[in-house]
Amino acid sequence: MSDHPIQGLMKTTMESIREMVDVNTIVGNAVETPDGCVIIPVSKVSFGFAAGGGEYNTNSNTDELPFGGGSGAGVTLQPVAFVVVGQGQIRLLSIHQNTSIERIIDLIPCFIDKIYNITQKKQKDT
């Protein structure tokens, strides 16, 4: 049994979307700054697609049905953050205003370093 024409439309739409977006679209190419920091952009990608069609003249004696159809797709790409690696740190810089949770996550490495330093100092004192 042959594929229905709407399947061809959907296949073409999905293949086109696949060609447009890959992992480098979401996590961009790294850029090195003169001071040695590496900046990696992170984006949010949203997709939408639709396809539709109709068959006409079903009273015909032929096996093929006249078909009319169409499909479309839309993609949005929105930068959301930058990963900054340098000066012995890895930081996530959000483009949007920091929330409390993001701030806490950003402070965890600093907090762990302080605890480590305190425990090392106590071990030296004993």
Summary of the structure (lengths in Angstrom):
residues: 126
radius of gyration: 26.8
end to end distance: 82.1
largest distance: 97.2
contacts: 268
relative contact order: 0.15
helix: 37%
strand: 37%
